[in-house]
Amino acid sequence: MRIAILHYHLKPGGVTRVIENAVAALSRRGHEVLVISGEPYAGSALPDTAVVEGLGYRDTMDPGDGERLAESIQTTARSHFGGDPDLWHIHNHSLGKNLCFPEAVRALLKADGRVLLQIHDFAEDGRPDQYERQKQALAESGAAVDRLLYPAGPQVHYAALNGRDLAFLRESGVGDDQLHSLPNPISIPADVAAAPPSGLFPQAKRFYLYPTRAIRRKNLGELLALSLVAPAQTVFATTLSPQNPQWRRIYEGWMGFAKRHRLAIRFGVGDDPDLASVSFSSWIARSDGLVTTSVAEGFGLAFLEPWLFGKPLHGRDLPAITGDFRAQGIRLDGLYDRLSIPLDWVSEGALRDRLAHALERSYAAYGRAVPADACERALASMVRDGGVDFGRLDEMLQERALEHWISRPNAAPYDAIALPWDEDPGMCAAIDSNRERIATVYSLERYGDTLERIYTALAKCEPSELEALDADRLLDGFLRPETFNLLRA
């Protein structure tokens, strides 16, 4: 087959890595692949790439811009293949990063194109600015907003990373024949046996690494909470600092808090020029385990990768994501569902006020009226038996709780934090079994098989008049008080 893969850019990151893996798997099977993006590719893993001006991030849109972008994309593909590709594989078309992209997708479909829309991230999922910007641009162009954002028909298929997103797309009207589970492949690290760096944290009896770029949803306040219950001489570290100035301010606030209270946490070791010679694999090799306190993930690589390095994983569970992994026989015994602290550490009144305000703002940002009972529904999911889940609080309330905790050394959260600080023989068995399962289930070979099966089904379809998914119902799936988190408001 001749396959054209489209994305805004090919900078180092998650989607680019997925595309590189896809091209590797497809090339082995004899398919001809061209990757088209809005910026030049600086890597070496993709043999055939092309740049189309206007495909990168773009926050303006004039009438006809989408059709013109589609024409440029078609011209580029035809120049490479000598004709139209058999199908288009498009990543994150509805994210609001390029306001012309949904209109361009529809133009490709109207030209008898067959399209796989793979959605890694939804604007409906905690990105109201991007969602509103996209809908406003389409409305101003005179387009039928919902019809453009999520087209439907035999010639357009959808792929998602996890069971939650698949369920939301199904409820929005995607037929089972057009809906596909496409979890990311995972490469086994080549240097898992990297020697630990010498002299790092010599006084630490235990060292836990949080491999993350510490943006807001990574929930750094909870990492500080873990440091309060860890045994003496336990050190934690994060790898990368955020680049967004807004998230940077929050990050620096937590750095200052940890310094004032002398918490055993090193921030941004991967950014530290004095530690530039220490590789990522060396940091992992030095660690006793990896940690995650994130409150939201797409695919959830952080729950799988540690086992390939031979390390256990501890921290916050995200059942909507990890349920897929457990269904594949992967053990995640070191995770906890919630970190419950006494509600009076933060004040129910303060929580209720901040929650009501945040719900109002979030629903308004999506053009919705907040349900009358939204605050009570959110509170009911956050508070249980007089305790509130620490990870559902915002930074102000988390800091208030931590101050209370630190000032009363004998205080303890309601729920014991299920981290196996001491060696657990069962964890060694989990490391071996998880490594084997992950290497099999999420292998590049299996990923290539899945892609080929999807492409074959899509190529055989008979195009018909385009319809649309129920975009409002898709938004309903994400915008629910019961799953509302102040860290994503």
C-alpha positions in Angstrom: 0.0 0.0 0.0 0.9 3.7 -0.4 0.3 5.4 2.9 0.6 9.1 3.8 1.0 9.9 7.5 0.2 13.5 8.6 1.1 15.4 11.8 1.7 19.0 12.6 5.4 18.5 13.3 8.1 15.8 13.8 9.8 17.2 16.9 11.1 14.7 19.4 8.2 13.5 21.5 5.5 10.9 21.9 3.6 11.2 18.6 6.8 11.5 16.6 8.1 8.3 18.2 4.8 6.6 17.4 5.1 7.6 13.7 8.7 6.4 13.6 7.7 3.0 15.0 4.8 2.8 12.5 7.1 3.5 9.5 9.6 0.9 10.8 6.8 -1.7 11.1 5.2 -0.9 7.8 8.5 -0.7 5.8 9.3 -4.3 7.0 6.0 -5.4 5.4 6.8 -3.7 2.1 4.5 -0.7 2.3 5.5 2.6 0.9 5.1 5.4 3.4 5.5 9.2 3.2 5.3 11.3 6.4 4.1 14.8 5.8 4.4 17.5 8.4 4.5 21.3 8.8 8.2 21.5 9.8 11.4 19.7 8.6 12.3 16.5 10.3 15.6 16.5 12.1 15.8 12.8 13.0 17.2 9.9 11.0 14.5 7.1 11.5 12.1 8.3 8.8 13.4 7.7 5.2 10.7 9.7 3.4 9.4 13.0 4.7 8.0 16.1 3.2 7.0 19.6 4.5 3.7 21.3 3.6 3.6 24.9 4.5 0.5 25.6 6.7 0.4 22.2 8.3 2.1 23.2 11.5 0.6 24.9 14.5 -1.7 27.7 13.3 -4.2 29.8 15.3 -5.8 31.7 12.4 -8.2 30.6 9.7 -9.7 32.4 6.7 -12.5 31.0 4.4 -11.1 28.4 2.1 -7.8 27.9 4.0 -8.7 24.3 4.8 -9.3 23.4 1.2 -6.1 25.1 0.1 -4.2 23.1 2.8 -5.7 19.9 1.5 -4.7 20.7 -2.1 -1.1 21.3 -0.9 -1.1 18.0 0.9 -2.5 16.2 -2.1 0.0 17.7 -4.4 2.9 16.7 -2.2 1.7 13.1 -1.9 1.1 12.8 -5.6 4.5 14.1 -6.4 6.0 11.4 -4.2 3.8 8.4 -5.0 3.0 9.3 -8.6 -0.7 9.4 -7.7 -3.0 9.5 -4.6 -2.1 7.4 -1.6 -4.3 4.4 -0.8 -5.1 6.0 2.5 -4.3 8.9 4.8 -3.2 8.3 8.5 -3.8 11.5 10.4 -2.8 12.2 14.0 -4.6 14.5 16.4 -6.7 16.4 13.7 -9.2 17.8 16.2 -6.8 19.1 18.9 -7.1 22.7 17.9 -3.4 23.1 17.2 -4.1 24.0 13.6 -7.5 25.6 13.0 -7.5 24.6 9.3 -6.9 20.9 9.9 -10.5 19.6 10.4 -11.6 21.4 7.2 -8.6 20.0 5.3 -9.5 16.4 6.5 -13.0 16.8 5.2 -11.6 18.0 1.9 -9.4 14.9 1.6 -12.4 12.7 2.3 -14.6 14.5 -0.3 -11.8 13.8 -2.8 -12.6 10.1 -2.3 -9.8 9.7 0.3 -9.8 7.0 2.9 -8.7 8.3 6.2 -7.6 6.9 9.6 -8.0 9.5 12.3 -5.8 8.5 15.3 -6.5 10.7 18.3 -3.9 10.7 21.0 -5.2 13.7 22.9 -8.7 15.3 22.9 -9.3 19.0 23.2 -12.4 17.9 25.2 -10.1 16.4 27.8 -9.0 19.4 29.9 -8.0 21.7 27.0 -10.9 24.2 26.8 -8.9 27.0 25.2 -8.0 24.7 22.3 -11.5 23.4 22.0 -13.1 26.8 22.0 -10.6 28.3 19.6 -11.2 25.5 17.1 -15.0 25.7 17.2 -15.0 29.5 17.0 -12.7 29.4 13.9 -15.0 26.8 12.2 -18.1 28.8 13.0 -16.6 32.0 11.7 -15.7 30.3 8.4 -19.4 29.4 7.9 -18.8 25.7 8.3 -21.0 23.2 10.0 -18.9 22.9 13.1 -19.8 19.4 14.3 -19.8 18.0 10.8 -16.2 19.2 10.3 -14.8 18.3 13.6 -15.6 14.6 13.6 -16.7 13.3 10.2 -18.3 9.9 9.9 -18.7 7.3 7.1 -17.3 4.0 5.8 -14.3 5.8 4.4 -13.2 7.4 7.8 -12.0 5.2 10.6 -11.0 6.2 14.2 -8.1 4.8 16.4 -7.6 5.4 20.1 -5.0 4.6 22.6 -7.1 3.3 25.5 -10.5 1.7 26.3 -11.9 4.9 27.8 -11.4 6.9 24.6 -12.8 4.0 22.5 -15.9 4.0 24.7 -16.4 7.7 24.3 -16.0 7.5 20.5 -18.4 4.5 20.3 -21.0 6.4 22.3 -20.6 9.4 19.9 -21.6 7.2 16.9 -18.5 5.5 15.6 -19.5 2.0 14.4 -17.5 -1.0 15.5 -16.3 -1.6 12.0 -14.7 1.9 11.9 -13.3 2.0 15.5 -9.9 0.5 16.4 -7.8 0.0 19.5 -4.2 1.1 18.6 -2.0 1.3 21.8 1.5 2.5 21.3 4.3 0.1 20.7 7.1 0.0 23.3 10.7 -0.5 22.5 12.9 -2.4 24.9 15.7 -0.1 26.0 19.1 -0.9 24.5 21.0 0.2 27.6 19.0 -1.3 30.5 22.2 -2.5 32.1 23.7 1.1 32.3 26.1 1.4 35.2 24.7 3.6 38.0 26.4 6.9 38.4 28.8 7.0 41.4 28.5 9.4 44.2 24.9 10.5 43.7 23.0 10.8 46.9 25.6 8.8 48.9 23.6 9.1 52.2 20.3 7.8 50.6 19.3 4.3 51.6 16.5 4.5 49.0 16.2 6.5 45.8 13.0 6.8 43.8 12.8 8.5 40.4 9.8 10.3 38.8 10.6 10.3 35.1 8.5 13.2 33.9 8.4 16.7 32.5 6.8 18.3 35.6 3.7 20.0 34.0 0.7 20.6 36.2 -1.2 17.3 35.7 1.9 15.4 36.9 0.8 16.4 40.5 4.1 17.3 42.1 2.4 18.2 45.4 1.6 14.5 45.9 5.3 13.6 45.3 6.1 15.9 48.3 3.4 14.1 50.3 5.1 10.7 49.5 8.4 12.1 50.8 6.7 12.8 54.2 5.8 9.1 54.7 8.9 7.6 53.2 11.4 6.0 55.7 14.4 8.1 56.7 17.2 8.6 54.2 14.8 8.2 51.2 15.4 10.6 48.3 13.1 11.4 45.4 14.0 13.1 42.1 12.1 14.4 39.0 13.8 14.4 35.6 12.7 17.4 33.5 11.3 20.9 34.3 8.3 22.3 32.4 8.8 24.7 29.4 5.5 26.4 29.5 5.9 29.6 31.6 2.5 29.1 33.3 3.5 25.6 34.5 7.0 26.8 35.3 5.7 29.2 38.0 3.8 26.3 39.7 6.9 24.1 39.4 9.1 26.7 41.0 6.5 27.2 43.8 6.9 23.5 44.7 10.6 23.7 44.5 10.5 26.6 47.0 8.2 24.7 49.3 10.4 21.7 49.3 13.5 23.8 50.0 11.8 25.7 52.9 10.8 22.4 54.6 14.0 20.5 53.7 12.2 17.7 51.9 14.4 15.1 50.3 13.5 15.9 46.7 15.8 16.8 43.8 14.0 18.6 41.0 14.9 18.5 37.3 18.0 16.3 37.4 17.8 15.8 33.7 18.1 19.6 33.2 21.0 20.1 35.6 24.2 21.0 33.6 26.3 19.5 36.4 24.7 16.2 35.8 24.6 16.3 32.0 26.9 13.3 31.8 24.4 11.1 33.6 22.1 9.3 31.1 18.4 8.6 31.7 19.2 4.9 31.9 21.8 5.5 34.5 19.3 7.4 36.7 17.0 4.5 36.5 19.8 2.0 37.2 20.6 4.0 40.4 17.0 4.0 41.5 15.2 1.5 43.8 12.0 2.1 41.8 10.1 4.6 39.7 7.2 6.8 40.9 4.2 8.4 39.3 1.7 10.7 40.8 0.1 11.9 37.6 -3.6 12.5 37.5 -4.1 12.2 33.7 -2.4 10.3 30.9 -3.2 9.4 27.3 -1.6 6.0 26.6 0.2 5.6 29.9 3.7 4.7 29.0 4.8 5.6 32.5 3.0 2.5 33.8 4.8 0.1 31.4 8.3 1.4 30.8 9.8 0.9 34.3 9.4 -2.9 34.1 11.4 -3.0 30.9 14.3 -1.4 32.9 13.8 -4.1 35.6 12.4 -1.6 38.1 9.2 -1.6 40.1 6.6 1.2 39.8 4.9 2.9 42.7 2.4 5.7 43.0 -1.1 6.8 41.9 -3.2 4.5 39.8 -5.3 5.7 36.9 -7.8 2.8 36.4 -9.3 4.3 33.2 -5.8 3.8 31.7 -4.3 1.0 33.6 -7.4 -1.2 33.2 -6.2 -2.0 29.7 -2.8 -3.1 31.0 -4.2 -5.3 33.7 -6.5 -6.9 31.2 -3.3 -8.0 29.4 -2.0 -9.7 32.6 0.3 -6.9 33.7 0.6 -6.6 37.5 0.6 -3.1 39.0 0.5 -3.9 42.7 2.5 -0.9 43.8 -0.2 1.6 42.9 -2.9 3.2 45.2 -6.3 4.4 44.1 -6.4 7.5 46.2 -4.4 9.3 48.9 -7.1 10.2 51.4 -6.3 13.0 53.9 -8.7 14.4 56.6 -11.0 16.9 55.0 -10.5 19.4 57.9 -6.9 19.7 56.9 -8.1 21.9 54.0 -11.6 23.0 55.2 -14.7 21.8 53.5 -15.9 25.3 52.9 -12.7 26.3 51.1 -12.8 23.1 49.0 -16.5 23.7 48.1 -15.8 27.3 47.1 -12.9 26.5 44.9 -14.7 23.6 43.4 -17.8 25.6 42.5 -15.7 28.4 41.0 -13.6 26.0 38.9 -16.6 24.0 37.7 -18.3 27.2 36.6 -15.2 28.3 34.7 -14.5 24.9 33.1 -18.1 24.4 31.8 -18.3 28.0 30.5 -15.0 27.5 28.7 -16.7 24.6 26.8 -19.8 26.7 26.1 -21.9 24.7 28.6 -24.0 25.7 31.6 -22.7 23.9 34.7 -25.3 21.4 36.0 -27.1 22.5 39.2 -25.8 19.5 41.1 -22.3 19.5 39.7 -20.5 20.7 42.9 -22.3 18.0 45.0 -21.5 15.3 42.5 -17.9 16.3 42.4 -17.6 16.4 46.1 -19.2 13.0 46.5 -16.6 11.5 44.3 -13.7 13.3 46.1 -14.7 12.9 49.7 -15.1 9.5 51.4 -15.6 8.8 55.1 -14.4 12.2 56.1 -11.3 12.1 53.9 -10.6 13.9 50.6 -8.4 12.6 47.8 -5.2 14.7 47.9 -4.7 14.3 44.1 -8.0 16.0 43.3 -7.0 19.2 45.1 -5.4 22.2 43.5 -2.0 23.5 44.5 -3.3 26.0 47.1 -5.2 23.3 49.0 -2.5 20.8 48.6 0.0 23.2 50.1 -2.4 23.9 53.0 -2.7 20.2 53.7 1.1 19.7 53.5 1.7 22.6 55.9 -0.8 21.0 58.3 0.9 17.6 57.9 4.4 19.0 58.4 3.5 21.0 61.5 2.0 17.9 63.1 4.6 15.1 62.7 2.4 12.5 64.3 -0.5 13.2 61.9 -1.1 10.6 59.3 -3.4 10.3 56.2 -6.4 8.1 56.5 -5.2 5.7 53.9 -1.8 4.1 54.2 0.2 4.8 51.1 0.8 1.4 49.5 4.5 1.8 48.6 6.6 -1.3 49.3 9.4 0.6 50.9 11.1 -2.7 52.0 12.1 -5.3 49.5 9.1 -7.4 48.4 9.8 -10.8 46.9 6.6 -10.7 45.0 7.7 -7.5 43.2 10.7 -9.4 41.8 8.4 -11.9 40.2 6.2 -9.1 38.9 9.2 -7.4 37.2 10.0 -10.6 35.3 6.4 -11.4 34.3 5.6 -7.8 33.4 8.7 -7.4 31.3 7.8 -10.5 29.3 4.1 -9.5 28.8 4.9 -5.9 27.8 7.6 -7.1 25.3 5.0 -9.4 23.7 1.8 -7.4 23.9 3.3 -4.0 22.9 5.9 -5.2 20.5 6.6 -3.5 17.2 5.7 -6.7 15.4 2.3 -6.8 16.9 1.8 -3.1 16.3 2.6 -3.6 12.6 0.1 -6.5 12.4 -2.6 -4.2 13.9 -1.8 -1.3 11.6 -1.9 -3.6 8.5 -5.2 -5.1 9.6 -6.8 -1.6 10.0 -5.4 -0.4 6.7 -6.7 -3.4 4.9 -10.2 -2.9 6.2 -10.1 0.8 5.4 -8.8 0.3 1.9 -11.7 -2.1 1.1 -14.4 0.4 2.1 -16.9 1.9 -0.3 -17.1 5.7 0.3 -20.5 7.2 0.9 -21.9 10.6 1.7 -20.2 12.0 4.8 -22.1 12.3 8.1 -20.9 13.3 11.5 -20.4 12.0 15.0 -22.3 13.5 17.9 -19.6 16.0 19.1 -21.7 17.1 22.1 -22.0 13.5 23.3 -18.2 13.1 23.0 -17.7 16.2 25.1 -20.2 14.8 27.7 -17.9 11.8 28.2 -15.0 14.0 29.3 -16.9 16.8 31.0 -18.3 15.0 34.0 -18.4 16.3 37.6 -17.5 12.9 39.0 -14.1 12.9 37.3 -13.4 16.6 37.7 -10.0 17.4 39.0 -8.9 20.9 40.3 -5.4 20.3 38.9 -6.9 20.3 35.4 -9.2 23.2 35.9 
